[in-house]
């Protein structure tokens, strides 16, 4: 790690301008050169040609799951390294890669002798990727309510909650094939990447209490905590039927064609890890 490009989202409460400036000061303390900075989404993620032209060897991502996902997708073919710093709500990738959630401590450790480049599993579905998790089904409509909470748009929040509640409670659930034991319709199907396949958890929320909990977890940020009920392991999934399905890739909404193959994959050894344990075995 020598020459960096810093990608962040300064509009987020977790990655505000003061915190970004503090991290840039740490880069200077370590003698690291900052070749450029991207404030996403106002500025586009630089492509591999631009990074190589600037001599960048490491992209530092200080952001939430959605921004990290966008950057990793845009730079999937780039040969450099990624340093993931905790700048979101759950920070699951940072937890998998590092023993601490202190961004400054991670930078110091990553520039030390103990850092190494590792591969991480992810969910692949056509052009889409999920390094944290994929959600399929009507309950994914809660993402719009969560976005309204983030932006403080109260009027839009009320409409989004009503729409999400209706979608979750009144729409027919989603069915998938390829997951043994999941034969019913579900309000949400959670898919998590693993080194040996995919962990699949299906939520059959037919009572008010379960749906209320599901919605609350979305609004408070930890949407993974809402998973419940049936859990199985699968190598490949597809949505049953012929209708396009709402899906969340690392929290970002996508309309997925039912013919799309959903599978597990492994990245190249592109992620800087400072954690003592194998990141693939981390929670």
Secondary structure, DSSP 8 states (H G I E B T S, - for coil): --EEEEEE-TTSGGG-HHHHHHHHHHHHHTT-EEEEEEETTTS----HHHHHHTT--EEEEEE-HHHHHHHHHHTTT--SEEEEEE-SSS-HHHHHH-S---HHHHHHHHTSTT-EEE--EEEEETTEEESS-EEESGGGGHHHHHHHHHHT-HHHHHHHHHHHHHHHHHS--B-EESSTT--S-BSEEEEEEETTEEEEEEE---SHHHHHHHHHHHHHS-GGGG--SEEEEESEEEE-SSS-EEEEETTEEEEE-TT--EEEEE--S-EEE--SS-GGG--
